[in-house]
């Protein structure tokens, strides 16, 4: 029997939320063993979790096979996942939350779907949703917004249960809080991504209402992903559109004000509109210049930039 690891299961543990770590370990283990694949479990403790660390270490002392990676401080879930990827060896990777989101029997189906349908990534969609109406409304608004901005169709990016091939994460660099948008980024790179409906866990009833700052950060993360997807190699299209619009508004306003001065005798000295219009012209030129500088940088490093994935080469 081969000793090569086929499936690496990464479980990041952050400050946000976690269940009984030993209970969920055995539930995950049972579900993963049903796949029939040679697997490894990697827990990444993001920050100080002395109690959780002791519980996981006690499992190792009892003979359980798992890897524990402790980070010096809290760096965020995206970093924890990246560390987990680096400390795993399987060709297939599954990410699971440290709390129960879906019924564990569904994990085998995700792996089966990935392998049998020759996909690169399978993401979970909790359906039907059993949690509070507040959670469902937030999720629907969030995912609809992403659909509009990116052109992708994913209905539950808040679900952390995903399985994908290692080549996906080899091509995509996660940073900030972009782990939520990994399916979107994978789709952008040309990987075959499919969403699969799974049964939501009865224990996933926690109502999620966050401080205003969290929602603002999520919006900024979404804007960064939107820019990465749409304008990474064409920054002038983004900055040029905004800059030209502002320049046009400013130039037309200045033309109108000057025309009033020449033909209607209206003084310009005490009119703030002239200063604002001139500011729009200058700002428009500056924004377009940023786009041009971006284009020069992209042109200079174009040979080092890869935004595609080759599925197969037939010779």
C-alpha positions as MATLAB code, in Angstrom:
seq = 'XXXXXXXXXXXXXXXXXXXXXXXXXXXXXXXXXXXXXXXXXXXXXXXXXXXXXXXXXXXXXXXXXXXXXXXXXXXXXXXXXXXXXXXXXXXXXXXXXXXXXXXXXXXXXXXXXXXXXXXXXXXXXXXXXXXXXXXXXXXXXXXXXXXXXXXXXXXXXXXXXXXXXXXXXXXXXXXXXXXXXXXXXXXXXXXXXXXXXXXXXXXXXXXXXXXXXXXXXXXXXXXXXXXXXXXXXXXXXXXXXXXXXXXXXXXXXXXXXXXXXXXXXXXXXXXXXXXXXXXXXXXXXXXXXXXXXXXXXXXXXXXXXXXXXXXXXXX';
ca = [
       0.000    0.000    0.000;
       1.333    3.416   -0.968;
       2.348    5.738    1.864;
       1.912    8.858   -0.259;
      -0.591   11.323    1.155;
      -3.498   11.801   -1.251;
      -5.712   14.205    0.698;
      -4.549   17.011    2.991;
      -7.196   18.415    5.320;
      -6.461   21.932    6.616;
      -8.338   23.259    9.658;
      -7.493   26.881   10.569;
      -8.383   27.869   14.127;
      -8.872   31.610   14.536;
     -10.273   33.856   17.246;
     -13.625   34.238   15.517;
     -15.278   30.904   16.291;
     -14.549   27.276   17.118;
     -16.393   24.295   18.604;
     -15.182   21.496   20.865;
     -11.896   20.762   19.122;
     -11.671   17.084   20.083;
     -15.272   16.271   19.236;
     -15.059   17.852   15.823;
     -11.696   16.153   15.192;
     -13.184   12.677   15.537;
     -16.207   13.615   13.429;
     -13.954   14.954   10.684;
     -11.711   11.896   10.935;
     -14.618    9.495   10.515;
     -15.950   11.373    7.485;
     -12.534   11.633    5.831;
     -11.746    7.957    6.348;
     -14.902    7.124    4.380;
     -13.239    8.571    1.248;
     -10.762    5.693    1.228;
      -7.880    8.076    0.549;
      -4.603    8.270    2.412;
      -4.998   11.525    4.330;
      -3.382   13.901    6.788;
      -4.983   16.425    9.149;
      -3.252   19.759    9.697;
      -4.487   22.167   12.372;
      -3.175   25.734   12.202;
      -3.599   27.725   15.414;
      -3.733   31.382   14.455;
      -2.560   33.188   17.561;
      -2.613   32.209   21.226;
      -4.841   29.184   21.832;
      -3.151   27.420   24.768;
      -6.205   25.376   25.787;
      -6.935   24.225   22.238;
      -3.259   23.481   21.687;
      -3.152   21.291   24.790;
      -6.242   19.381   23.683;
      -4.789   18.717   20.234;
      -1.449   17.673   21.704;
      -3.270   15.243   23.973;
      -4.749   13.621   20.871;
      -1.242   13.103   19.493;
      -0.159   11.531   22.783;
      -3.118    9.157   22.483;
      -1.829    8.017   19.098;
      -3.840   10.203   16.736;
      -2.030   11.240   13.550;
      -2.315   14.986   13.046;
      -0.052   17.972   12.563;
      -0.312   21.114   14.673;
       1.150   24.402   13.453;
       1.133   27.281   15.941;
       1.548   30.825   14.687;
       3.298   33.378   16.891;
       0.265   35.682   16.823;
      -3.005   36.126   14.995;
      -2.300   36.788   11.318;
      -5.769   36.055    9.926;
      -7.435   33.071    8.330;
      -5.884   33.568    4.882;
      -2.382   33.382    6.361;
      -3.350   30.377    8.477;
      -4.567   28.581    5.371;
      -1.415   29.463    3.457;
       0.708   28.047    6.292;
      -1.439   24.922    6.277;
      -0.916   24.483    2.539;
       2.842   24.816    3.001;
       2.877   22.165    5.724;
       0.808   19.635    3.768;
       1.770   17.258    0.985;
      -1.430   15.868   -0.551;
      -2.362   16.375   -4.186;
      -5.905   17.087   -3.029;
      -6.634   19.696   -0.368;
      -9.746   20.075    1.744;
     -10.353   23.111    3.940;
     -12.665   22.769    6.919;
     -13.705   25.262    9.600;
     -12.999   24.661   13.276;
     -16.751   24.596   13.803;
     -19.557   22.609   12.233;
     -21.004   24.102    9.063;
     -22.141   21.056    7.087;
     -23.035   17.491    7.974;
     -19.882   15.438    7.984;
     -21.257   12.697    5.745;
     -21.235   15.265    2.939;
     -17.427   15.463    2.875;
     -17.101   12.168    1.018;
     -19.491   13.418   -1.676;
     -17.392   16.515   -2.245;
     -14.266   14.437   -2.862;
     -16.183   12.024   -5.088;
     -17.585   14.895   -7.161;
     -14.136   16.425   -7.610;
     -12.568   13.153   -8.782;
     -15.377   11.691  -10.863;
     -16.239   14.887  -12.734;
     -12.591   15.860  -13.292;
     -12.948   19.238  -11.601;
     -10.293   21.459  -10.071;
     -12.380   22.712   -7.159;
     -15.680   21.891   -5.496;
     -17.191   24.447   -3.119;
     -20.050   23.773   -0.728;
     -23.402   25.469   -0.715;
     -25.407   24.929    2.432;
     -28.878   24.043    1.214;
     -31.481   24.305    2.505;
     -30.307   26.967    4.928;
     -31.372   26.226    8.494;
     -29.843   29.188   10.294;
     -31.456   32.504   11.169;
     -33.156   34.804    8.708;
     -30.538   37.468    9.479;
     -27.760   35.119    8.358;
     -29.620   34.171    5.183;
     -30.276   37.797    4.221;
     -26.631   38.770    4.810;
     -25.419   35.805    2.792;
     -27.786   36.488   -0.092;
     -26.858   40.177   -0.322;
     -23.131   39.390   -0.088;
     -23.195   36.701   -2.776;
     -25.478   38.658   -5.127;
     -23.107   41.606   -4.863;
     -20.183   39.365   -5.780;
     -22.103   37.927   -8.746;
     -22.761   41.432  -10.075;
     -19.202   42.644   -9.637;
     -17.289   39.573  -10.813;
     -19.665   37.814  -13.181;
     -19.305   34.508  -11.303;
     -22.175   32.484   -9.854;
     -21.517   31.319   -6.307;
     -24.296   31.243   -3.728;
     -22.449   30.544   -0.480;
     -18.895   31.877   -0.387;
     -19.248   32.123    3.371;
     -19.002   28.342    3.619;
     -15.417   27.254    4.334;
     -15.867   23.608    3.292;
     -14.018   23.209   -0.010;
     -11.919   20.594   -1.770;
      -9.521   21.320   -4.622;
      -6.372   20.192   -6.345;
      -3.032   21.501   -5.146;
      -2.324   23.159   -8.474;
      -5.084   25.674   -7.680;
      -3.313   27.054   -4.634;
       0.059   26.817   -6.387;
      -1.203   29.381   -8.910;
      -3.155   31.690   -6.596;
      -1.532   33.796   -3.889;
      -3.840   34.416   -0.928;
      -3.361   37.491    1.244;
      -5.441   39.769    3.436;
      -8.878   38.181    3.784;
      -9.134   36.898    0.236;
      -9.607   33.273    1.286;
     -13.359   33.854    1.028;
     -12.954   34.631   -2.652;
     -10.742   31.667   -3.547;
     -13.432   30.108   -5.817;
     -13.810   33.438   -7.637;
     -10.064   33.759   -8.141;
      -9.794   30.115   -9.242;
     -12.532   30.684  -11.821;
     -10.685   33.751  -13.067;
      -7.550   31.655  -13.627;
      -9.509   29.209  -15.756;
      -9.851   26.362  -13.263;
     -12.977   24.230  -13.393;
     -14.961   25.165  -10.295;
     -18.323   23.734   -9.327;
     -20.661   24.508   -6.463;
     -22.360   21.548   -4.808;
     -25.343   21.605   -2.474;
     -24.705   19.986    0.899;
     -26.791   19.616    4.024;
     -26.185   22.262    6.641;
     -25.280   21.099   10.134;
     -27.916   21.549   12.805;
     -25.180   23.092   14.951;
     -24.552   25.913   12.464;
     -27.236   28.085   14.031;
     -24.985   30.855   15.309;
     -26.453   34.245   14.344;
     -23.738   36.380   12.798;
     -24.048   40.133   13.286;
     -20.701   41.915   13.085;
     -19.497   45.418   13.989;
     -19.736   48.026   11.240;
     -15.963   47.923   10.719;
     -16.149   44.262    9.685;
     -18.668   45.019    6.941;
     -16.529   47.897    5.686;
     -13.477   45.615    5.522;
     -15.490   42.987    3.647;
     -16.526   45.642    1.127;
     -12.921   46.743    0.653;
     -11.845   43.107    0.206;
     -14.530   42.701   -2.430;
     -13.373   45.844   -4.241;
      -9.788   44.574   -4.248;
     -10.893   41.231   -5.721;
     -13.007   43.059   -8.298;
      -9.985   45.107   -9.356;
      -7.726   42.025   -9.444;
     -10.201   40.128  -11.627;
     -11.138   42.912  -13.998;
      -8.127   45.193  -14.301;
      -4.932   43.415  -13.213;
      -3.448   43.583  -16.699;
      -5.410   46.624  -17.880;
      -5.169   49.244  -15.105;
      -5.664   52.073  -17.585;
      -9.184   50.844  -18.286;
     -10.080   51.341  -14.636;
      -8.199   54.547  -13.871;
      -8.706   55.910  -17.373;
     -12.488   55.614  -17.160;
     -12.621   57.419  -13.825;
     -10.004   59.992  -14.806;
     -11.541   60.801  -18.182;
     -14.976   61.181  -16.595;
     -13.674   63.608  -13.984;
     -11.615   65.486  -16.595;
     -14.651   65.794  -18.886;
     -16.870   67.103  -16.072;
     -14.224   69.626  -15.026;
     -13.416   70.744  -18.576;
     -17.072   71.244  -19.521;
     -17.673   73.193  -16.309;
     -14.668   75.442  -16.933;
     -15.798   75.999  -20.532;
     -19.279   76.949  -19.324;
     -17.948   79.362  -16.696;
     -15.518   81.004  -19.109;
     -18.305   81.354  -21.663;
     -20.445   83.115  -19.085;
     -17.576   85.500  -18.369;
     -16.930   86.279  -22.044;
     -20.492   86.547  -23.297;
     -22.621   87.347  -20.247;
     -20.168   89.477  -18.279;
     -20.462   87.344  -15.118;
     -17.445   87.744  -12.886;
     -15.335   84.677  -12.028;
     -13.335   86.062   -9.128;
     -15.744   85.118   -6.359;
     -17.131   81.885   -7.865;
     -16.041   78.652   -6.094;
     -17.342   76.712   -9.079;
     -14.268   77.710  -11.102;
     -11.906   76.334   -8.459;
     -13.887   73.086   -8.136;
     -14.025   72.635  -11.911;
     -10.270   73.226  -12.213;
      -9.715   70.703   -9.437;
     -11.714   68.103  -11.384;
      -9.536   68.725  -14.450;
      -6.295   68.326  -12.492;
      -7.576   65.297  -10.589;
      -8.729   63.664  -13.831;
      -5.265   64.100  -15.357;
      -3.629   62.647  -12.230;
      -5.887   59.582  -12.170;
      -5.237   58.886  -15.864;
      -1.514   59.269  -15.138;
      -1.786   56.606  -12.428;
      -3.353   54.283  -14.987;
      -0.554   54.989  -17.475;
       2.098   54.305  -14.835;
       0.312   51.042  -14.031;
       0.349   50.108  -17.720;
       4.089   50.807  -17.882;
       4.693   48.566  -14.855;
       2.551   45.784  -16.337;
       4.365   46.110  -19.684;
       7.761   45.936  -18.000;
       6.864   42.791  -16.006;
       4.469   41.200  -18.498;
       6.725   38.202  -19.093;
       6.602   37.366  -15.360;
       2.829   37.654  -15.015;
       0.707   34.561  -15.483;
      -3.071   34.727  -15.327;
      -3.997   31.509  -17.082;
      -3.800   27.793  -16.427;
      -3.051   25.134  -19.051;
      -5.377   22.174  -18.660;
      -3.546   19.782  -20.959;
      -0.865   19.637  -23.626;
      -1.307   16.936  -26.270;
       1.723   16.163  -28.382;
];
